[in-house]
Amino acid sequence: MRSKRSKPWIYRNSRFIIAGIAAVGAAITAYLAIEKLTGGIVICPVDGCDNVLESPYATVLGLPLALFGFLAYAGMGTMAIAPWLINPDSQKELRSKLENWSWLLMFVGGVSMTIFSSYLMYIMAFEIKSLCLYCIGSAICSLCLFILALIGRNWEDIGQLIFTAIIVGMITMVGTFAVYSPIHSTSASEPNVYGVTTTSTPAKVALAQHLTEVDAKMYGAYWCSHCQDQKKLFGQEAVSKLNYIECDSKGKNPQPNLCVTAGIKAYPTWEIDGKLQEGVVSLENLAKLSGYNGSTNFDNP
């Protein structure tokens, strides 16, 4: 009597591995989503995370992209462990169907997540031009999930699988371009989108004029929310008097070469007296750093 051939190791353990990787991806995206929703600061070992996480690509339908990533990883993990919740003795047929359907859904999810992550990696490298280790880690998790969904079981109809991947890939790309189309179609110079509407007091205008006189520079990008926060502190009239340098080539009057020469790694960054100050700086601190001696009663007209 010939013994029954045992399953390959990857077939026996793929669901465990998928569940583990999905948990890692869920942890990464949950952290980013929580910090974004609560207004916290993401701790990153390299410069550039803020540029990526504050870009318009990090928000979808008014919500953090990381939140949708968390739901995707949670879904993959749930599908990986779902068959284990079914009693194999009393509900054998149901478990078998659930295994087949969950594998197909994990494959579809893996294809979609990998294509979407690849697009975001392209945007990070060639559009935002900054490094985000969390985003790279999430992309690696997505790729691993796709590979495991592909090799983790014995697929009977490879042709049907390839056809499914093509259809899912096309739908994912169309959906991705549709979601991000407003970013590509919106001009950075449209005041209703990127303009500052807050009012300037005389003290704010005087500070802005002083900063320009001492050759202080504010480096930023049109899509940077922190840059908008900085500009709002000055108000519309004062902002027009600042020496603002646009670092994104798609912005209005861009000067990316100046940003590279100055070694700008985060937005906004102030250059005052040859020293760089990253992040939003209060008007009081800007006054001190630049040697401003005028009125500091910035909030009163």
Disulfide bonds with the S-S distance in Angstrom:
Cys44-Cys49 2.21
Cys247-Cys259 1.96
